[in-house]
Amino acid sequence: MNFLACEGEWSAGADGNPICSGSLISLTQQEMQALSGSALTWSEVSELQGEVITLFALVFGFLVLKKVLNQR
């Protein structure tokens, strides 16, 4: 996938269309990633989601257990 970038500033025309004040350049996905820093892969996203859900379940379970034990 290629992306269009503007070497100048983006602005909106009278009809609402974007206008580049510089020249347009085409960037590949790898070039965009290099410019914006490293991104997570989909497998890393899935792994992180699993860890967050596990952490949420542990905290929720701890809070429920604490509430049950304090009622006695």
N, CA, C and O atoms as a Maestro MAE file, in Angstrom:
{
 s_m_m2io_version
 :::
 2.0.0
}

f_m_ct {
 s_m_title
 :::
 protein
 m_atom[288] {
  # First column is atom index #
  i_m_mmod_type
  r_m_x_coord
  r_m_y_coord
  r_m_z_coord
  i_m_residue_number
  s_m_chain_name
  s_m_pdb_residue_name
  s_m_pdb_atom_name
  i_m_atomic_number
  :::
  1 25 0.846 -1.164 0.000 1 A "MET " " N  " 7
  2 3 0.000 0.000 0.000 1 A "MET " " CA " 6
  3 2 0.897 1.235 0.000 1 A "MET " " C  " 6
  4 15 1.878 1.294 0.741 1 A "MET " " O  " 8
  5 25 0.570 2.190 -0.808 2 A "ASN " " N  " 7
  6 3 1.322 3.435 -0.867 2 A "ASN " " CA " 6
  7 2 0.517 4.563 -0.244 2 A "ASN " " C  " 6
  8 15 -0.714 4.540 -0.250 2 A "ASN " " O  " 8
  9 25 1.216 5.536 0.286 3 A "PHE " " N  " 7
  10 3 0.597 6.698 0.917 3 A "PHE " " CA " 6
  11 2 1.080 7.953 0.222 3 A "PHE " " C  " 6
  12 15 2.220 8.016 -0.239 3 A "PHE " " O  " 8
  13 25 0.212 8.958 0.145 4 A "LEU " " N  " 7
  14 3 0.604 10.250 -0.399 4 A "LEU " " CA " 6
  15 2 0.978 11.160 0.758 4 A "LEU " " C  " 6
  16 15 0.268 11.236 1.761 4 A "LEU " " O  " 8
  17 25 2.096 11.845 0.609 5 A "ALA " " N  " 7
  18 3 2.539 12.801 1.610 5 A "ALA " " CA " 6
  19 2 2.830 14.121 0.921 5 A "ALA " " C  " 6
  20 15 3.090 14.175 -0.281 5 A "ALA " " O  " 8
  21 25 2.782 15.156 1.694 6 A "CYS " " N  " 7
  22 3 3.032 16.494 1.171 6 A "CYS " " CA " 6
  23 2 4.317 17.014 1.799 6 A "CYS " " C  " 6
  24 15 4.476 16.972 3.019 6 A "CYS " " O  " 8
  25 25 5.234 17.504 0.971 7 A "GLU " " N  " 7
  26 3 6.473 18.076 1.493 7 A "GLU " " CA " 6
  27 2 6.252 19.474 2.052 7 A "GLU " " C  " 6
  28 15 7.129 20.015 2.726 7 A "GLU " " O  " 8
  29 25 5.113 20.054 1.785 8 A "GLY " " N  " 7
  30 3 4.761 21.367 2.326 8 A "GLY " " CA " 6
  31 2 3.679 21.218 3.381 8 A "GLY " " C  " 6
  32 15 3.746 20.319 4.220 8 A "GLY " " O  " 8
  33 25 2.695 22.080 3.346 9 A "GLU " " N  " 7
  34 3 1.583 22.069 4.296 9 A "GLU " " CA " 6
  35 2 0.299 21.658 3.577 9 A "GLU " " C  " 6
  36 15 0.079 22.027 2.423 9 A "GLU " " O  " 8
  37 25 -0.545 20.889 4.271 10 A "TRP " " N  " 7
  38 3 -1.866 20.556 3.765 10 A "TRP " " CA " 6
  39 2 -2.809 21.679 4.170 10 A "TRP " " C  " 6
  40 15 -2.731 22.190 5.287 10 A "TRP " " O  " 8
  41 25 -3.696 22.059 3.265 11 A "SER " " N  " 7
  42 3 -4.737 23.031 3.578 11 A "SER " " CA " 6
  43 2 -6.008 22.609 2.850 11 A "SER " " C  " 6
  44 15 -5.986 21.741 1.977 11 A "SER " " O  " 8
  45 25 -7.108 23.238 3.225 12 A "ALA " " N  " 7
  46 3 -8.387 22.913 2.598 12 A "ALA " " CA " 6
  47 2 -8.736 24.005 1.593 12 A "ALA " " C  " 6
  48 15 -8.619 25.196 1.878 12 A "ALA " " O  " 8
  49 25 -9.164 23.576 0.420 13 A "GLY " " N  " 7
  50 3 -9.588 24.520 -0.602 13 A "GLY " " CA " 6
  51 2 -10.997 25.039 -0.316 13 A "GLY " " C  " 6
  52 15 -11.614 24.654 0.678 13 A "GLY " " O  " 8
  53 25 -11.501 25.906 -1.181 14 A "ALA " " N  " 7
  54 3 -12.828 26.486 -1.003 14 A "ALA " " CA " 6
  55 2 -13.911 25.409 -1.048 14 A "ALA " " C  " 6
  56 15 -14.939 25.532 -0.382 14 A "ALA " " O  " 8
  57 25 -13.683 24.357 -1.830 15 A "ASP " " N  " 7
  58 3 -14.674 23.287 -1.933 15 A "ASP " " CA " 6
  59 2 -14.448 22.181 -0.901 15 A "ASP " " C  " 6
  60 15 -15.161 21.178 -0.901 15 A "ASP " " O  " 8
  61 25 -13.455 22.362 -0.021 16 A "GLY " " N  " 7
  62 3 -13.204 21.384 1.026 16 A "GLY " " CA " 6
  63 2 -12.187 20.318 0.679 16 A "GLY " " C  " 6
  64 15 -11.852 19.489 1.525 16 A "GLY " " O  " 8
  65 25 -11.692 20.320 -0.542 17 A "ASN " " N  " 7
  66 3 -10.687 19.338 -0.944 17 A "ASN " " CA " 6
  67 2 -9.315 19.708 -0.377 17 A "ASN " " C  " 6
  68 15 -8.986 20.890 -0.272 17 A "ASN " " O  " 8
  69 25 -8.522 18.711 -0.016 18 A "PRO " " N  " 7
  70 3 -7.188 19.017 0.505 18 A "PRO " " CA " 6
  71 2 -6.255 19.501 -0.609 18 A "PRO " " C  " 6
  72 15 -6.284 19.001 -1.733 18 A "PRO " " O  " 8
  73 25 -5.436 20.480 -0.262 19 A "ILE " " N  " 7
  74 3 -4.481 21.056 -1.209 19 A "ILE " " CA " 6
  75 2 -3.104 21.024 -0.555 19 A "ILE " " C  " 6
  76 15 -2.943 21.412 0.602 19 A "ILE " " O  " 8
  77 25 -2.119 20.559 -1.310 20 A "CYS " " N  " 7
  78 3 -0.739 20.513 -0.831 20 A "CYS " " CA " 6
  79 2 -0.014 21.752 -1.344 20 A "CYS " " C  " 6
  80 15 -0.017 22.015 -2.547 20 A "CYS " " O  " 8
  81 25 0.615 22.524 -0.435 21 A "SER " " N  " 7
  82 3 1.325 23.736 -0.851 21 A "SER " " CA " 6
  83 2 2.722 23.412 -1.385 21 A "SER " " C  " 6
  84 15 3.356 24.263 -2.008 21 A "SER " " O  " 8
  85 25 3.205 22.197 -1.148 22 A "GLY " " N  " 7
  86 3 4.509 21.774 -1.663 22 A "GLY " " CA " 6
  87 2 4.320 20.770 -2.783 22 A "GLY " " C  " 6
  88 15 3.399 20.885 -3.592 22 A "GLY " " O  " 8
  89 25 5.202 19.786 -2.818 23 A "SER " " N  " 7
  90 3 5.052 18.738 -3.828 23 A "SER " " CA " 6
  91 2 4.613 17.436 -3.163 23 A "SER " " C  " 6
  92 15 4.979 17.157 -2.021 23 A "SER " " O  " 8
  93 25 3.832 16.652 -3.882 24 A "LEU " " N  " 7
  94 3 3.355 15.368 -3.380 24 A "LEU " " CA " 6
  95 2 4.428 14.306 -3.583 24 A "LEU " " C  " 6
  96 15 5.100 14.273 -4.614 24 A "LEU " " O  " 8
  97 25 4.578 13.442 -2.590 25 A "ILE " " N  " 7
  98 3 5.499 12.313 -2.712 25 A "ILE " " CA " 6
  99 2 4.750 11.047 -2.317 25 A "ILE " " C  " 6
  100 15 3.812 11.090 -1.521 25 A "ILE " " O  " 8
  101 25 5.166 9.943 -2.870 26 A "SER " " N  " 7
  102 3 4.554 8.652 -2.577 26 A "SER " " CA " 6
  103 2 5.475 7.883 -1.628 26 A "SER " " C  " 6
  104 15 6.675 7.769 -1.878 26 A "SER " " O  " 8
  105 25 4.909 7.357 -0.539 27 A "LEU " " N  " 7
  106 3 5.665 6.593 0.445 27 A "LEU " " CA " 6
  107 2 5.082 5.191 0.568 27 A "LEU " " C  " 6
  108 15 3.865 5.012 0.515 27 A "LEU " " O  " 8
  109 25 5.943 4.208 0.732 28 A "THR " " N  " 7
  110 3 5.475 2.842 0.966 28 A "THR " " CA " 6
  111 2 5.161 2.666 2.444 28 A "THR " " C  " 6
  112 15 5.465 3.534 3.262 28 A "THR " " O  " 8
  113 25 4.554 1.543 2.775 29 A "GLN " " N  " 7
  114 3 4.202 1.252 4.159 29 A "GLN " " CA " 6
  115 2 5.461 1.189 5.032 29 A "GLN " " C  " 6
  116 15 5.452 1.664 6.168 29 A "GLN " " O  " 8
  117 25 6.529 0.611 4.513 30 A "GLN " " N  " 7
  118 3 7.775 0.505 5.269 30 A "GLN " " CA " 6
  119 2 8.381 1.888 5.525 30 A "GLN " " C  " 6
  120 15 8.906 2.145 6.608 30 A "GLN " " O  " 8
  121 25 8.310 2.765 4.543 31 A "GLU " " N  " 7
  122 3 8.832 4.127 4.723 31 A "GLU " " CA " 6
  123 2 8.009 4.898 5.746 31 A "GLU " " C  " 6
  124 15 8.566 5.652 6.544 31 A "GLU " " O  " 8
  125 25 6.686 4.718 5.734 32 A "MET " " N  " 7
  126 3 5.828 5.379 6.718 32 A "MET " " CA " 6
  127 2 6.131 4.874 8.119 32 A "MET " " C  " 6
  128 15 6.171 5.651 9.073 32 A "MET " " O  " 8
  129 25 6.345 3.568 8.240 33 A "GLN " " N  " 7
  130 3 6.653 2.986 9.539 33 A "GLN " " CA " 6
  131 2 7.988 3.509 10.046 33 A "GLN " " C  " 6
  132 15 8.130 3.785 11.237 33 A "GLN " " O  " 8
  133 25 8.964 3.650 9.163 34 A "ALA " " N  " 7
  134 3 10.273 4.167 9.567 34 A "ALA " " CA " 6
  135 2 10.170 5.617 10.035 34 A "ALA " " C  " 6
  136 15 10.892 6.027 10.943 34 A "ALA " " O  " 8
  137 25 9.279 6.393 9.422 35 A "LEU " " N  " 7
  138 3 9.112 7.793 9.815 35 A "LEU " " CA " 6
  139 2 8.393 7.938 11.157 35 A "LEU " " C  " 6
  140 15 8.717 8.825 11.946 35 A "LEU " " O  " 8
  141 25 7.424 7.071 11.410 36 A "SER " " N  " 7
  142 3 6.614 7.206 12.619 36 A "SER " " CA " 6
  143 2 7.098 6.336 13.764 36 A "SER " " C  " 6
  144 15 6.509 6.390 14.844 36 A "SER " " O  " 8
  145 25 8.127 5.548 13.586 37 A "GLY " " N  " 7
  146 3 8.618 4.681 14.651 37 A "GLY " " CA " 6
  147 2 8.097 3.270 14.456 37 A "GLY " " C  " 6
  148 15 7.326 2.993 13.537 37 A "GLY " " O  " 8
  149 25 8.527 2.399 15.328 38 A "SER " " N  " 7
  150 3 8.128 0.998 15.179 38 A "SER " " CA " 6
  151 2 6.688 0.804 15.636 38 A "SER " " C  " 6
  152 15 6.230 1.439 16.586 38 A "SER " " O  " 8
  153 25 6.004 -0.062 14.961 39 A "ALA " " N  " 7
  154 3 4.618 -0.379 15.294 39 A "ALA " " CA " 6
  155 2 4.528 -1.844 15.700 39 A "ALA " " C  " 6
  156 15 5.417 -2.639 15.393 39 A "ALA " " O  " 8
  157 25 3.468 -2.186 16.381 40 A "LEU " " N  " 7
  158 3 3.260 -3.577 16.783 40 A "LEU " " CA " 6
  159 2 2.748 -4.394 15.610 40 A "LEU " " C  " 6
  160 15 1.986 -3.897 14.780 40 A "LEU " " O  " 8
  161 25 3.166 -5.634 15.546 41 A "THR " " N  " 7
  162 3 2.594 -6.549 14.559 41 A "THR " " CA " 6
  163 2 1.275 -7.073 15.113 41 A "THR " " C  " 6
  164 15 0.984 -6.906 16.297 41 A "THR " " O  " 8
  165 25 0.477 -7.707 14.255 42 A "TRP " " N  " 7
  166 3 -0.814 -8.206 14.709 42 A "TRP " " CA " 6
  167 2 -0.657 -9.311 15.744 42 A "TRP " " C  " 6
  168 15 -1.491 -9.431 16.641 42 A "TRP " " O  " 8
  169 25 0.393 -10.120 15.640 43 A "SER " " N  " 7
  170 3 0.611 -11.159 16.654 43 A "SER " " CA " 6
  171 2 0.986 -10.526 17.990 43 A "SER " " C  " 6
  172 15 0.585 -11.028 19.040 43 A "SER " " O  " 8
  173 25 1.746 -9.435 17.972 44 A "GLU " " N  " 7
  174 3 2.073 -8.732 19.209 44 A "GLU " " CA " 6
  175 2 0.835 -8.077 19.818 44 A "GLU " " C  " 6
  176 15 0.687 -8.039 21.039 44 A "GLU " " O  " 8
  177 25 -0.053 -7.562 18.969 45 A "VAL " " N  " 7
  178 3 -1.301 -6.975 19.457 45 A "VAL " " CA " 6
  179 2 -2.143 -8.039 20.141 45 A "VAL " " C  " 6
  180 15 -2.682 -7.798 21.221 45 A "VAL " " O  " 8
  181 25 -2.265 -9.211 19.531 46 A "SER " " N  " 7
  182 3 -3.049 -10.298 20.119 46 A "SER " " CA " 6
  183 2 -2.461 -10.742 21.449 46 A "SER " " C  " 6
  184 15 -3.192 -10.983 22.410 46 A "SER " " O  " 8
  185 25 -1.141 -10.848 21.503 47 A "GLU " " N  " 7
  186 3 -0.485 -11.248 22.752 47 A "GLU " " CA " 6
  187 2 -0.716 -10.209 23.847 47 A "GLU " " C  " 6
  188 15 -0.991 -10.566 24.992 47 A "GLU " " O  " 8
  189 25 -0.607 -8.938 23.506 48 A "LEU " " N  " 7
  190 3 -0.825 -7.866 24.473 48 A "LEU " " CA " 6
  191 2 -2.268 -7.842 24.949 48 A "LEU " " C  " 6
  192 15 -2.522 -7.618 26.132 48 A "LEU " " O  " 8
  193 25 -3.219 -8.070 24.046 49 A "GLN " " N  " 7
  194 3 -4.628 -8.106 24.439 49 A "GLN " " CA " 6
  195 2 -4.881 -9.245 25.421 49 A "GLN " " C  " 6
  196 15 -5.610 -9.072 26.397 49 A "GLN " " O  " 8
  197 25 -4.289 -10.396 25.172 50 A "GLY " " N  " 7
  198 3 -4.445 -11.522 26.073 50 A "GLY " " CA " 6
  199 2 -3.896 -11.224 27.450 50 A "GLY " " C  " 6
  200 15 -4.508 -11.589 28.453 50 A "GLY " " O  " 8
  201 25 -2.747 -10.563 27.514 51 A "GLU " " N  " 7
  202 3 -2.152 -10.211 28.802 51 A "GLU " " CA " 6
  203 2 -2.998 -9.184 29.544 51 A "GLU " " C  " 6
  204 15 -3.141 -9.270 30.764 51 A "GLU " " O  " 8
  205 25 -3.560 -8.218 28.828 52 A "VAL " " N  " 7
  206 3 -4.404 -7.197 29.462 52 A "VAL " " CA " 6
  207 2 -5.680 -7.834 30.010 52 A "VAL " " C  " 6
  208 15 -6.109 -7.500 31.115 52 A "VAL " " O  " 8
  209 25 -6.290 -8.746 29.253 53 A "ILE " " N  " 7
  210 3 -7.502 -9.430 29.718 53 A "ILE " " CA " 6
  211 2 -7.190 -10.274 30.945 53 A "ILE " " C  " 6
  212 15 -7.984 -10.299 31.886 53 A "ILE " " O  " 8
  213 25 -6.057 -10.962 30.959 54 A "THR " " N  " 7
  214 3 -5.656 -11.750 32.119 54 A "THR " " CA " 6
  215 2 -5.454 -10.857 33.336 54 A "THR " " C  " 6
  216 15 -5.903 -11.195 34.431 54 A "THR " " O  " 8
  217 25 -4.790 -9.732 33.160 55 A "LEU " " N  " 7
  218 3 -4.582 -8.793 34.263 55 A "LEU " " CA " 6
  219 2 -5.914 -8.269 34.790 55 A "LEU " " C  " 6
  220 15 -6.112 -8.194 36.002 55 A "LEU " " O  " 8
  221 25 -6.824 -7.908 33.895 56 A "PHE " " N  " 7
  222 3 -8.149 -7.436 34.304 56 A "PHE " " CA " 6
  223 2 -8.889 -8.507 35.105 56 A "PHE " " C  " 6
  224 15 -9.504 -8.205 36.128 56 A "PHE " " O  " 8
  225 25 -8.831 -9.750 34.643 57 A "ALA " " N  " 7
  226 3 -9.509 -10.842 35.347 57 A "ALA " " CA " 6
  227 2 -8.905 -11.054 36.732 57 A "ALA " " C  " 6
  228 15 -9.639 -11.293 37.691 57 A "ALA " " O  " 8
  229 25 -7.598 -10.971 36.849 58 A "LEU " " N  " 7
  230 3 -6.955 -11.140 38.154 58 A "LEU " " CA " 6
  231 2 -7.343 -10.028 39.124 58 A "LEU " " C  " 6
  232 15 -7.654 -10.301 40.283 58 A "LEU " " O  " 8
  233 25 -7.327 -8.792 38.668 59 A "VAL " " N  " 7
  234 3 -7.698 -7.663 39.527 59 A "VAL " " CA " 6
  235 2 -9.167 -7.767 39.914 59 A "VAL " " C  " 6
  236 15 -9.510 -7.552 41.077 59 A "VAL " " O  " 8
  237 25 -10.038 -8.091 38.970 60 A "PHE " " N  " 7
  238 3 -11.459 -8.232 39.272 60 A "PHE " " CA " 6
  239 2 -11.682 -9.349 40.281 60 A "PHE " " C  " 6
  240 15 -12.449 -9.188 41.230 60 A "PHE " " O  " 8
  241 25 -11.011 -10.485 40.078 61 A "GLY " " N  " 7
  242 3 -11.139 -11.603 41.017 61 A "GLY " " CA " 6
  243 2 -10.640 -11.229 42.400 61 A "GLY " " C  " 6
  244 15 -11.257 -11.605 43.397 61 A "GLY " " O  " 8
  245 25 -9.544 -10.503 42.484 62 A "PHE " " N  " 7
  246 3 -9.019 -10.054 43.777 62 A "PHE " " CA " 6
  247 2 -10.013 -9.138 44.481 62 A "PHE " " C  " 6
  248 15 -10.237 -9.280 45.683 62 A "PHE " " O  " 8
  249 25 -10.615 -8.196 43.745 63 A "LEU " " N  " 7
  250 3 -11.570 -7.270 44.354 63 A "LEU " " CA " 6
  251 2 -12.820 -7.992 44.835 63 A "LEU " " C  " 6
  252 15 -13.348 -7.666 45.898 63 A "LEU " " O  " 8
  253 25 -13.300 -8.964 44.073 64 A "VAL " " N  " 7
  254 3 -14.474 -9.747 44.498 64 A "VAL " " CA " 6
  255 2 -14.127 -10.555 45.735 64 A "VAL " " C  " 6
  256 15 -14.915 -10.589 46.680 64 A "VAL " " O  " 8
  257 25 -12.981 -11.199 45.757 65 A "LEU " " N  " 7
  258 3 -12.562 -11.981 46.914 65 A "LEU " " CA " 6
  259 2 -12.406 -11.095 48.145 65 A "LEU " " C  " 6
  260 15 -12.800 -11.492 49.242 65 A "LEU " " O  " 8
  261 25 -11.845 -9.919 47.984 66 A "LYS " " N  " 7
  262 3 -11.679 -8.970 49.091 66 A "LYS " " CA " 6
  263 2 -13.037 -8.552 49.643 66 A "LYS " " C  " 6
  264 15 -13.214 -8.453 50.857 66 A "LYS " " O  " 8
  265 25 -13.996 -8.306 48.749 67 A "LYS " " N  " 7
  266 3 -15.322 -7.878 49.184 67 A "LYS " " CA " 6
  267 2 -16.024 -9.025 49.933 67 A "LYS " " C  " 6
  268 15 -16.684 -8.785 50.944 67 A "LYS " " O  " 8
  269 25 -15.890 -10.245 49.453 68 A "VAL " " N  " 7
  270 3 -16.518 -11.398 50.106 68 A "VAL " " CA " 6
  271 2 -15.914 -11.621 51.488 68 A "VAL " " C  " 6
  272 15 -16.649 -11.888 52.439 68 A "VAL " " O  " 8
  273 25 -14.617 -11.519 51.618 69 A "LEU " " N  " 7
  274 3 -13.949 -11.739 52.903 69 A "LEU " " CA " 6
  275 2 -14.239 -10.625 53.908 69 A "LEU " " C  " 6
  276 15 -14.246 -10.878 55.113 69 A "LEU " " O  " 8
  277 25 -14.474 -9.415 53.447 70 A "ASN " " N  " 7
  278 3 -14.764 -8.309 54.353 70 A "ASN " " CA " 6
  279 2 -16.203 -8.350 54.863 70 A "ASN " " C  " 6
  280 15 -16.503 -7.697 55.863 70 A "ASN " " O  " 8
  281 25 -17.097 -9.087 54.221 71 A "GLN " " N  " 7
  282 3 -18.480 -9.161 54.659 71 A "GLN " " CA " 6
  283 2 -18.643 -10.087 55.870 71 A "GLN " " C  " 6
  284 15 -19.670 -10.038 56.546 71 A "GLN " " O  " 8
  285 25 -17.670 -10.907 56.143 72 A "ARG " " N  " 7
  286 3 -17.785 -11.850 57.255 72 A "ARG " " CA " 6
  287 2 -17.531 -11.204 58.553 72 A "ARG " " C  " 6
  288 15 -17.588 -11.862 59.592 72 A "ARG " " O  " 8
  :::
 }
 m_bond[287] {
  # First column is bond index #
  i_m_from
  i_m_to
  i_m_order
  :::
  1 1 2 1
  2 2 3 1
  3 3 4 2
  4 3 5 1
  5 5 6 1
  6 6 7 1
  7 7 8 2
  8 7 9 1
  9 9 10 1
  10 10 11 1
  11 11 12 2
  12 11 13 1
  13 13 14 1
  14 14 15 1
  15 15 16 2
  16 15 17 1
  17 17 18 1
  18 18 19 1
  19 19 20 2
  20 19 21 1
  21 21 22 1
  22 22 23 1
  23 23 24 2
  24 23 25 1
  25 25 26 1
  26 26 27 1
  27 27 28 2
  28 27 29 1
  29 29 30 1
  30 30 31 1
  31 31 32 2
  32 31 33 1
  33 33 34 1
  34 34 35 1
  35 35 36 2
  36 35 37 1
  37 37 38 1
  38 38 39 1
  39 39 40 2
  40 39 41 1
  41 41 42 1
  42 42 43 1
  43 43 44 2
  44 43 45 1
  45 45 46 1
  46 46 47 1
  47 47 48 2
  48 47 49 1
  49 49 50 1
  50 50 51 1
  51 51 52 2
  52 51 53 1
  53 53 54 1
  54 54 55 1
  55 55 56 2
  56 55 57 1
  57 57 58 1
  58 58 59 1
  59 59 60 2
  60 59 61 1
  61 61 62 1
  62 62 63 1
  63 63 64 2
  64 63 65 1
  65 65 66 1
  66 66 67 1
  67 67 68 2
  68 67 69 1
  69 69 70 1
  70 70 71 1
  71 71 72 2
  72 71 73 1
  73 73 74 1
  74 74 75 1
  75 75 76 2
  76 75 77 1
  77 77 78 1
  78 78 79 1
  79 79 80 2
  80 79 81 1
  81 81 82 1
  82 82 83 1
  83 83 84 2
  84 83 85 1
  85 85 86 1
  86 86 87 1
  87 87 88 2
  88 87 89 1
  89 89 90 1
  90 90 91 1
  91 91 92 2
  92 91 93 1
  93 93 94 1
  94 94 95 1
  95 95 96 2
  96 95 97 1
  97 97 98 1
  98 98 99 1
  99 99 100 2
  100 99 101 1
  101 101 102 1
  102 102 103 1
  103 103 104 2
  104 103 105 1
  105 105 106 1
  106 106 107 1
  107 107 108 2
  108 107 109 1
  109 109 110 1
  110 110 111 1
  111 111 112 2
  112 111 113 1
  113 113 114 1
  114 114 115 1
  115 115 116 2
  116 115 117 1
  117 117 118 1
  118 118 119 1
  119 119 120 2
  120 119 121 1
  121 121 122 1
  122 122 123 1
  123 123 124 2
  124 123 125 1
  125 125 126 1
  126 126 127 1
  127 127 128 2
  128 127 129 1
  129 129 130 1
  130 130 131 1
  131 131 132 2
  132 131 133 1
  133 133 134 1
  134 134 135 1
  135 135 136 2
  136 135 137 1
  137 137 138 1
  138 138 139 1
  139 139 140 2
  140 139 141 1
  141 141 142 1
  142 142 143 1
  143 143 144 2
  144 143 145 1
  145 145 146 1
  146 146 147 1
  147 147 148 2
  148 147 149 1
  149 149 150 1
  150 150 151 1
  151 151 152 2
  152 151 153 1
  153 153 154 1
  154 154 155 1
  155 155 156 2
  156 155 157 1
  157 157 158 1
  158 158 159 1
  159 159 160 2
  160 159 161 1
  161 161 162 1
  162 162 163 1
  163 163 164 2
  164 163 165 1
  165 165 166 1
  166 166 167 1
  167 167 168 2
  168 167 169 1
  169 169 170 1
  170 170 171 1
  171 171 172 2
  172 171 173 1
  173 173 174 1
  174 174 175 1
  175 175 176 2
  176 175 177 1
  177 177 178 1
  178 178 179 1
  179 179 180 2
  180 179 181 1
  181 181 182 1
  182 182 183 1
  183 183 184 2
  184 183 185 1
  185 185 186 1
  186 186 187 1
  187 187 188 2
  188 187 189 1
  189 189 190 1
  190 190 191 1
  191 191 192 2
  192 191 193 1
  193 193 194 1
  194 194 195 1
  195 195 196 2
  196 195 197 1
  197 197 198 1
  198 198 199 1
  199 199 200 2
  200 199 201 1
  201 201 202 1
  202 202 203 1
  203 203 204 2
  204 203 205 1
  205 205 206 1
  206 206 207 1
  207 207 208 2
  208 207 209 1
  209 209 210 1
  210 210 211 1
  211 211 212 2
  212 211 213 1
  213 213 214 1
  214 214 215 1
  215 215 216 2
  216 215 217 1
  217 217 218 1
  218 218 219 1
  219 219 220 2
  220 219 221 1
  221 221 222 1
  222 222 223 1
  223 223 224 2
  224 223 225 1
  225 225 226 1
  226 226 227 1
  227 227 228 2
  228 227 229 1
  229 229 230 1
  230 230 231 1
  231 231 232 2
  232 231 233 1
  233 233 234 1
  234 234 235 1
  235 235 236 2
  236 235 237 1
  237 237 238 1
  238 238 239 1
  239 239 240 2
  240 239 241 1
  241 241 242 1
  242 242 243 1
  243 243 244 2
  244 243 245 1
  245 245 246 1
  246 246 247 1
  247 247 248 2
  248 247 249 1
  249 249 250 1
  250 250 251 1
  251 251 252 2
  252 251 253 1
  253 253 254 1
  254 254 255 1
  255 255 256 2
  256 255 257 1
  257 257 258 1
  258 258 259 1
  259 259 260 2
  260 259 261 1
  261 261 262 1
  262 262 263 1
  263 263 264 2
  264 263 265 1
  265 265 266 1
  266 266 267 1
  267 267 268 2
  268 267 269 1
  269 269 270 1
  270 270 271 1
  271 271 272 2
  272 271 273 1
  273 273 274 1
  274 274 275 1
  275 275 276 2
  276 275 277 1
  277 277 278 1
  278 278 279 1
  279 279 280 2
  280 279 281 1
  281 281 282 1
  282 282 283 1
  283 283 284 2
  284 283 285 1
  285 285 286 1
  286 286 287 1
  287 287 288 2
  :::
 }
}
